[in-house]
């Protein structure tokens, strides 16, 4: 190349190429906030994966859970009627259950923990597989209506 052409070329200043992480961190924070706001933590969802042919257990309708209420005054309720511990044991034993029989125990505010544990023990002794213990809204407001 002639010297004159070489002199006409402009020399570009070489700058150091550094990768800045500021933009990447901003992007990650925005995505994190987006997914946190989009996620629903209160209602777990699952994808059902099953066989194409229903089995005998799947063809029978599920048994609704036994719903027991423990009121603040110490009373135990099942299906709208008050029961003592012996009657509750008999009612739980008479249930026709499958392999996955469950009970829900709704506990009013002010009920002692030992009382709830005693009811759970009664239900488990009759063959109920799982007991779901829940805090109930006050039963007094329901009875007032």
PyMOL commands that set and color helices and strands:
alter all, ss='L'
color gray80, all
select helices_A, chain A and resi 3-8+22-38+56-59+85-94+113-125+139-144
alter helices_A, ss='H'
color red, helices_A
select strands_A, chain A and resi 66-70+76-78+81-83+102-107+130-135
alter strands_A, ss='S'
color yellow, strands_A
deselect
rebuild
show_as cartoon
